[in-house]
Amino acid sequence: METLSDAVLQREEAEAQRGIGDAGERSWKNLERKSSFQEGAGQEIPGNERQFQDLTLPNEAGESKKENAEEEMVPALVHRSGKYKGEKMQKETVMMELTGLVQKAVNESSWWERRGIDCAILTAAFLSLPAGFLLLGCSQTLLFSLGILVMGTAHAVITVKGTHLASHGSLSESQAWGRFWAVFFIELCGSFTARAGVQAHIKVHHAHTNIIGLGDSSTWKLPFLPRYVYMFVAPLAVPVITPVVAFGLLKDLSMGIALRALCMITLGLYSQYWLLLHLSGFQSPVSALLCMLLCRAAFSLPYIHVNIFQHIGLPMFSPSRRPSRIHQMTHGVLNLPRNPLLDWTFGHSLINCHVEHHLFPFLSDHMCLKVKPIVSRYLQEKRLPYQEDGYLSRLRLFLREYEELMVLAPPITELVGIQ
C-alpha cells in the first residue's frame, strides 16, 4: 500500500497536536512553497494532504529527483520501491490538474472575493445583535417574534458559518489571527472547544470522509431514537448538548487549553444571558434561559439535516482500500441546491458547494461558489461523479430508509462538533 514518509507523518502528527496552529500555513500564500522528504516506510496520512504544494521526491543520495513537470505535481504518495503505480499516478495527476485550475482562479481574485464577502456577512450578523436584543424586549408579539428571527439568524451565521470558516483558517492568512478567530468563534460563540472541534472536523471528517469506522457518518447520530424524533425533535437539544459535550472533552486537553476553553465557553453563554436580563428586560432567569434556547435552536433542524444529507447514504470505503483523494471526495460528498436562507446563514461550502469544499477545504465560502463551475465542468469532462440532490428529496430518503441509513450503519467516533 502506498505510504508517506516518516518525515511527513511526524509533521502531520505535530500539526494535529497544535490543532489550529497550522491554519495560516495552509493559506494560498504558501502554494508555491516546495518540500523535500526522505524516503522511508511510513504510515498513510489519507485524504487531507497539503494538496496545493508541489512536492519533489529525493532519491537515495538525498538529491532532488527531477522528473517532468507533470510528475513533480503528483503528491508524495509513493510505493516503497520508489516507483509510481500508473493508475494512482494518473488519478493524482487529475487532482493536481484541477488544483491548478482552481489556484489560477483564486490568484486572479481580489481580497474582497477571497475573504472580504464572507467577513462582511459575519460583520453584518454581529451588527444585527443590538437590534435583536432590543426587539426581544418588546411586549408586542410581532416585534418579539421578529427579535427571535433576528437573533436566531445572527446566531446561525456566527456559530455555523463563522466557526466553520475559522476551523479551516479561511478568515485570515495570518497564522496568529487564524488561532484567534478559531478560539473566538468556536469557543466564545459556538460553545465548543477549538482544539477538539478542529481535531474532529479537519483531522477526522475531512481526512477520512466516508471511510468506514472513521469519517463514515454524521457528527451527530443517535440510532436509538425513532426517525421522526431524530429528524424533527432531537435537533432542538443541540444548543444544550454542545456545551455539555465540550465540558466533557476538557479532561482530554492540557490544563492551560482546558482552562481557556472553560472560560471562553462560560463567558459566551453568560454574556447572552446577562444581555437578555439587562438589555432585553427579561424579569426571570428561567424566561431568559428559554429565550436563549429558542434563539440558539432556530436553525438546529436544517443544521442536523445538512449534516447528514451530504455524506450518509453515499459510497463508503474500507480503511485498508481507500481510493485516491479525488475519487473519495467526488463519490462521498453531495451538494444541495442553492437556498438563499441557508446560503447566507450556513455558507456555500456547507450547502451548494460541499463537493468543492471537500476538494479544497481552505477556500472561503464565496471562493467555493466562484470555482464551482470550474470544478463541476472538470469533473464531468473526466467522467467523475458530481453529486447533487434536493433538500426535500434527501429528507424523504432519510425518512423512508432511516433504519438502514441511521440505525444499521457503522458507528461513528464523534458525537457533536463542527459540520
C-alpha positions as CSV (number, residue, x, y, z in Angstrom):
1,M,0.0,0.0,0.0
2,E,1.3,3.4,-0.9
3,T,2.7,5.4,2.1
4,L,4.0,8.7,3.1
5,S,7.5,9.2,4.5
6,D,8.2,9.3,8.2
7,A,9.0,12.9,8.0
8,V,5.5,13.7,6.6
9,L,3.9,11.6,9.3
10,Q,5.8,13.3,12.1
11,R,4.9,16.7,10.7
12,E,1.2,15.9,10.4
13,E,1.1,14.4,13.9
14,A,2.7,17.6,15.2
15,E,0.1,19.7,13.4
16,A,-2.7,17.6,14.9
17,Q,-1.3,18.4,18.4
18,R,-1.1,22.1,17.6
19,G,-4.8,21.9,16.4
20,I,-5.5,25.2,14.7
21,G,-1.8,26.3,14.7
22,D,-1.3,25.3,11.1
23,A,-4.3,27.3,9.7
24,G,-2.1,30.2,8.5
25,E,0.4,27.8,6.9
26,R,-2.3,26.4,4.7
27,S,-3.1,29.8,3.1
28,W,-2.8,30.4,-0.5
29,K,0.4,32.3,0.0
30,N,2.2,29.0,0.6
31,L,1.0,27.3,-2.6
32,E,4.4,27.9,-4.3
33,R,6.5,26.5,-1.5
34,K,8.1,23.2,-2.2
35,S,9.2,20.5,0.3
36,S,11.6,17.6,0.1
37,F,11.3,14.5,2.1
38,Q,13.4,11.4,2.7
39,E,12.1,8.1,1.5
40,G,11.1,5.6,4.2
41,A,8.5,3.2,5.3
42,G,6.0,5.5,6.9
43,Q,2.2,5.3,7.5
44,E,-0.6,6.6,5.4
45,I,-2.0,10.0,6.2
46,P,-5.0,9.9,4.0
47,G,-7.2,12.4,2.4
48,N,-6.1,15.7,3.9
49,E,-2.6,16.2,2.5
50,R,-1.4,19.7,1.6
51,Q,-2.7,19.1,-1.9
52,F,-1.7,22.6,-3.0
53,Q,2.0,22.1,-2.6
54,D,4.3,20.9,-5.4
55,L,6.4,18.1,-3.9
56,T,9.7,16.9,-5.2
57,L,10.9,13.5,-4.1
58,P,14.6,13.0,-3.1
59,N,16.5,10.0,-4.3
60,E,18.6,7.7,-2.0
61,A,21.6,10.0,-2.3
62,G,19.5,12.9,-0.9
63,E,19.3,14.7,-4.2
64,S,16.1,16.1,-5.6
65,K,14.8,13.7,-8.2
66,K,13.7,15.8,-11.2
67,E,11.1,14.3,-13.4
68,N,9.0,16.1,-15.9
69,A,6.8,19.0,-14.8
70,E,3.7,16.8,-14.6
71,E,5.3,14.2,-12.3
72,E,6.6,16.9,-10.0
73,M,3.0,17.9,-9.2
74,V,2.0,14.4,-8.2
75,P,1.6,14.3,-4.3
76,A,4.2,12.4,-2.4
77,L,2.3,9.1,-2.2
78,V,4.8,6.6,-3.5
79,H,5.4,2.9,-3.4
80,R,8.2,1.5,-1.2
81,S,10.2,0.7,-4.4
82,G,10.2,4.4,-5.3
83,K,8.1,3.8,-8.5
84,Y,4.7,5.3,-9.1
85,K,1.8,3.0,-9.8
86,G,0.4,4.0,-13.1
87,E,-3.2,4.2,-12.2
88,K,-2.7,6.0,-8.9
89,M,-0.3,8.5,-10.6
90,Q,-3.0,9.2,-13.2
91,K,-5.7,9.8,-10.6
92,E,-3.4,12.1,-8.6
93,T,-2.4,14.0,-11.7
94,V,-6.1,14.6,-12.4
95,M,-6.4,16.1,-8.9
96,M,-3.4,18.3,-9.5
97,E,-4.7,19.5,-12.9
98,L,-7.9,20.5,-11.1
99,T,-5.9,22.2,-8.4
100,G,-4.0,24.2,-11.0
101,L,-7.3,25.5,-12.5
102,V,-8.7,26.4,-9.1
103,Q,-5.4,28.0,-8.0
104,K,-5.4,30.2,-11.1
105,A,-9.0,31.4,-10.3
106,V,-8.0,32.2,-6.8
107,N,-4.9,34.1,-7.8
108,E,-6.9,36.2,-10.1
109,S,-9.4,37.0,-7.4
110,S,-9.3,40.1,-5.2
111,W,-9.2,40.0,-1.4
112,W,-12.8,41.0,-1.4
113,E,-13.7,37.8,-3.2
114,R,-11.3,35.6,-1.4
115,R,-12.3,36.7,2.2
116,G,-14.0,40.1,2.2
117,I,-17.5,39.0,1.3
118,D,-17.7,36.3,4.0
119,C,-16.1,38.7,6.6
120,A,-18.8,41.3,5.6
121,I,-21.6,38.7,6.2
122,L,-20.2,37.9,9.6
123,T,-19.8,41.5,10.5
124,A,-23.5,42.2,9.5
125,A,-24.5,39.3,11.8
126,F,-22.7,40.9,14.8
127,L,-24.1,44.4,13.9
128,S,-27.7,43.0,14.0
129,L,-27.3,41.7,17.6
130,P,-28.2,45.0,19.3
131,A,-31.5,45.3,17.3
132,G,-32.2,41.7,18.2
133,F,-31.8,42.2,21.9
134,L,-34.0,45.4,21.7
135,L,-36.7,43.6,19.8
136,L,-36.8,40.8,22.3
137,G,-37.6,43.4,25.0
138,C,-40.8,44.4,23.1
139,S,-44.2,43.3,24.5
140,Q,-45.8,43.1,21.1
141,T,-45.9,39.5,19.8
142,L,-45.0,40.5,16.3
143,L,-41.9,42.5,17.3
144,F,-40.8,39.8,19.8
145,S,-41.1,37.2,17.1
146,L,-39.0,39.4,14.8
147,G,-36.4,39.6,17.6
148,I,-36.3,35.8,17.7
149,L,-35.8,35.7,14.0
150,V,-33.0,38.3,14.0
151,M,-31.2,36.7,17.0
152,G,-31.7,33.1,15.6
153,T,-30.4,34.1,12.2
154,A,-27.4,36.0,13.6
155,H,-26.6,33.1,15.9
156,A,-26.6,30.7,13.0
157,V,-24.4,32.9,10.9
158,I,-21.9,33.3,13.7
159,T,-21.9,29.8,15.1
160,V,-22.2,27.8,11.9
161,K,-20.6,29.8,9.1
162,G,-18.2,31.6,11.4
163,T,-17.0,28.5,13.2
164,H,-16.7,26.5,10.0
165,L,-14.6,29.2,8.3
166,A,-12.5,29.7,11.4
167,S,-11.8,26.0,11.8
168,H,-10.3,26.0,8.3
169,G,-8.3,29.2,8.8
170,S,-10.3,30.8,6.0
171,L,-10.8,34.1,7.7
172,S,-7.2,35.3,7.6
173,E,-3.9,34.4,6.0
174,S,-2.1,35.1,9.3
175,Q,-1.5,32.0,11.5
176,A,-1.8,34.1,14.7
177,W,-5.1,35.6,13.6
178,G,-6.3,32.2,12.5
179,R,-5.8,30.9,16.0
180,F,-7.5,33.9,17.5
181,W,-10.6,33.6,15.2
182,A,-10.9,29.9,15.9
183,V,-11.0,30.4,19.6
184,F,-13.3,33.4,19.3
185,F,-15.9,31.7,17.0
186,I,-15.7,28.1,18.2
187,E,-15.3,28.6,21.9
188,L,-16.7,32.0,22.7
189,C,-19.6,32.0,20.2
190,G,-20.1,28.3,19.4
191,S,-19.7,26.9,23.0
192,F,-17.3,24.1,21.9
193,T,-13.6,23.6,22.3
194,A,-11.5,24.8,19.4
195,R,-8.9,22.1,19.8
196,A,-11.4,19.2,19.9
197,G,-13.6,20.9,17.2
198,V,-10.7,21.3,14.7
199,Q,-9.4,17.8,15.5
200,A,-12.8,16.2,14.8
201,H,-13.5,18.3,11.7
202,I,-10.2,18.6,10.0
203,K,-8.3,15.5,11.1
204,V,-11.3,13.1,11.1
205,H,-14.1,14.3,9.0
206,H,-12.1,15.8,6.1
207,A,-9.2,13.3,6.3
208,H,-11.4,10.3,6.4
209,T,-14.6,11.3,4.6
210,N,-16.9,8.2,4.2
211,I,-14.1,5.9,5.4
212,I,-15.9,3.1,7.4
213,G,-15.3,3.5,11.2
214,L,-13.6,6.9,10.9
215,G,-15.4,9.6,8.9
216,D,-18.3,7.5,7.6
217,S,-21.2,9.3,9.1
218,S,-22.7,12.3,10.8
219,T,-21.1,14.1,13.8
220,W,-24.5,13.9,15.5
221,K,-26.1,10.5,15.4
222,L,-28.5,8.8,17.8
223,P,-29.6,5.5,16.3
224,F,-31.8,4.6,19.3
225,L,-34.2,7.4,18.5
226,P,-37.2,6.9,16.2
227,R,-36.9,8.6,12.9
228,Y,-39.4,11.4,13.4
229,V,-38.0,12.2,16.9
230,Y,-34.4,12.3,15.5
231,M,-35.3,14.3,12.4
232,F,-37.6,16.9,13.9
233,V,-37.3,16.9,17.8
234,A,-33.9,15.9,18.9
235,P,-32.1,18.7,16.9
236,L,-33.7,21.2,19.2
237,A,-31.4,19.9,22.0
238,V,-28.2,20.7,20.1
239,P,-27.7,24.1,22.0
240,V,-27.7,22.2,25.3
241,I,-25.8,19.1,24.2
242,T,-23.0,21.0,22.5
243,P,-21.6,22.7,25.7
244,V,-22.2,19.6,27.8
245,V,-20.1,17.5,25.4
246,A,-17.5,20.3,25.3
247,F,-17.1,20.3,29.1
248,G,-16.8,16.5,29.0
249,L,-13.9,16.8,26.5
250,L,-11.9,19.3,28.7
251,K,-10.3,16.4,30.6
252,D,-8.5,15.3,27.4
253,L,-6.9,18.7,27.0
254,S,-3.9,20.2,28.7
255,M,-4.5,22.3,31.8
256,G,-4.0,25.7,30.0
257,I,-6.1,24.9,27.0
258,A,-8.9,23.4,29.1
259,L,-9.0,26.4,31.3
260,R,-9.1,28.8,28.3
261,A,-11.9,26.8,26.7
262,L,-13.8,26.7,30.0
263,C,-13.5,30.5,30.4
264,M,-14.5,31.2,26.8
265,I,-17.5,28.9,26.7
266,T,-18.7,30.2,30.1
267,L,-18.2,33.8,29.0
268,G,-20.1,33.3,25.8
269,L,-23.1,31.7,27.4
270,Y,-23.2,34.2,30.3
271,S,-22.9,37.2,28.1
272,Q,-26.0,36.4,26.2
273,Y,-27.9,35.6,29.4
274,W,-26.8,38.9,31.0
275,L,-27.8,40.9,28.0
276,L,-31.2,39.3,27.9
277,L,-31.7,40.3,31.5
278,H,-30.3,43.8,31.4
279,L,-30.8,44.9,27.8
280,S,-34.0,43.0,26.7
281,G,-35.5,43.3,30.2
282,F,-36.4,39.7,31.0
283,Q,-37.8,39.5,34.5
284,S,-36.7,36.0,35.4
285,P,-33.7,33.8,34.8
286,V,-36.0,31.0,33.5
287,S,-37.5,33.2,30.8
288,A,-34.1,34.4,29.7
289,L,-32.7,30.9,29.5
290,L,-35.8,29.7,27.5
291,C,-35.3,32.6,25.1
292,M,-31.6,31.7,24.7
293,L,-32.6,28.1,23.9
294,L,-35.2,29.3,21.4
295,C,-32.8,31.6,19.6
296,R,-29.9,29.1,19.5
297,A,-32.2,26.3,18.3
298,A,-33.8,28.3,15.5
299,F,-31.7,26.7,12.8
300,S,-30.9,23.4,14.5
301,L,-33.2,21.3,12.3
302,P,-31.6,22.3,9.0
303,Y,-28.2,22.1,10.6
304,I,-28.6,18.5,11.5
305,H,-30.3,17.7,8.2
306,V,-27.5,19.3,6.2
307,N,-25.0,17.4,8.5
308,I,-26.4,14.0,7.5
309,F,-27.7,14.6,4.0
310,Q,-24.4,15.3,2.3
311,H,-22.5,12.1,3.3
312,I,-24.7,9.4,4.7
313,G,-26.1,7.1,2.0
314,L,-23.3,7.8,-0.4
315,P,-20.5,5.3,-1.2
316,M,-18.3,4.3,1.7
317,F,-14.7,2.9,1.6
318,S,-12.6,0.4,3.6
319,P,-9.8,2.0,5.6
320,S,-7.4,-0.5,4.0
321,R,-8.5,0.2,0.4
322,R,-9.2,3.9,0.4
323,P,-9.4,5.5,-3.1
324,S,-7.4,8.4,-4.4
325,R,-8.4,11.8,-2.9
326,I,-10.4,13.0,-5.9
327,H,-12.4,9.7,-6.1
328,Q,-13.0,9.7,-2.3
329,M,-14.5,13.2,-2.3
330,T,-16.4,13.0,-5.6
331,H,-18.1,9.8,-4.5
332,G,-18.6,10.5,-0.8
333,V,-19.8,14.1,-0.9
334,L,-23.1,15.7,-2.2
335,N,-24.2,19.2,-2.9
336,L,-27.6,20.6,-2.0
337,P,-29.2,23.2,-4.3
338,R,-28.9,26.9,-3.8
339,N,-31.0,28.2,-0.9
340,P,-30.9,31.9,-0.2
341,L,-31.5,31.5,3.6
342,L,-29.1,28.6,4.2
343,D,-26.5,30.0,1.8
344,W,-26.3,33.2,3.9
345,T,-26.5,31.5,7.3
346,F,-24.5,28.3,6.9
347,G,-22.3,29.3,3.9
348,H,-22.0,28.0,0.4
349,S,-19.3,25.4,1.4
350,L,-21.9,23.6,3.6
351,I,-24.8,23.8,1.2
352,N,-24.4,24.0,-2.6
353,C,-20.6,23.8,-2.8
354,H,-19.8,21.0,-0.4
355,V,-18.0,19.0,-3.1
356,E,-15.8,22.0,-3.8
357,H,-15.2,22.5,-0.1
358,H,-14.0,18.9,0.5
359,L,-11.7,19.1,-2.5
360,F,-10.3,22.5,-1.5
361,P,-11.1,22.8,2.2
362,F,-9.3,26.1,2.8
363,L,-11.2,28.2,0.4
364,S,-13.8,30.6,1.8
365,D,-17.5,30.2,1.1
366,H,-17.5,32.8,-1.7
367,M,-14.5,31.3,-3.4
368,C,-16.1,27.9,-3.3
369,L,-19.0,29.4,-5.1
370,K,-16.7,31.1,-7.6
371,V,-14.8,27.9,-8.5
372,K,-17.9,25.7,-8.6
373,P,-18.4,26.0,-12.4
374,I,-14.7,25.1,-12.9
375,V,-14.9,22.1,-10.6
376,S,-18.2,20.7,-12.0
377,R,-17.2,21.1,-15.6
378,Y,-13.8,19.5,-15.0
379,L,-15.3,16.5,-13.1
380,Q,-17.8,16.0,-15.9
381,E,-15.1,16.1,-18.5
382,K,-13.1,13.4,-16.6
383,R,-16.4,11.4,-16.2
384,L,-16.2,11.7,-12.4
385,P,-19.4,12.0,-10.4
386,Y,-20.6,15.4,-9.3
387,Q,-23.4,14.5,-6.9
388,E,-26.3,16.9,-6.3
389,D,-29.7,16.3,-4.8
390,G,-32.6,18.5,-3.4
391,Y,-33.2,19.1,0.3
392,L,-36.7,17.6,0.2
393,S,-35.5,14.7,-1.8
394,R,-32.9,13.8,0.8
395,L,-35.4,14.4,3.6
396,R,-37.8,11.9,2.0
397,L,-34.9,9.4,1.5
398,F,-33.9,9.6,5.2
399,L,-37.5,9.2,6.5
400,R,-38.1,6.3,4.2
401,E,-34.8,4.5,4.8
402,Y,-33.9,5.7,8.3
403,E,-33.4,2.2,9.7
404,E,-30.8,1.4,7.0
405,L,-29.0,4.7,7.0
406,M,-29.0,5.8,10.6
407,V,-29.5,2.7,12.7
408,L,-27.8,-0.2,10.9
409,A,-24.9,2.0,9.6
410,P,-21.4,1.6,11.2
411,P,-20.9,3.6,14.4
412,I,-19.1,7.0,14.4
413,T,-16.3,8.4,16.5
414,E,-17.7,11.8,17.4
415,L,-21.0,12.9,18.8
416,V,-21.0,16.7,18.4
417,G,-18.7,19.0,16.6
418,I,-18.4,21.2,13.5
419,Q,-20.1,20.0,10.3
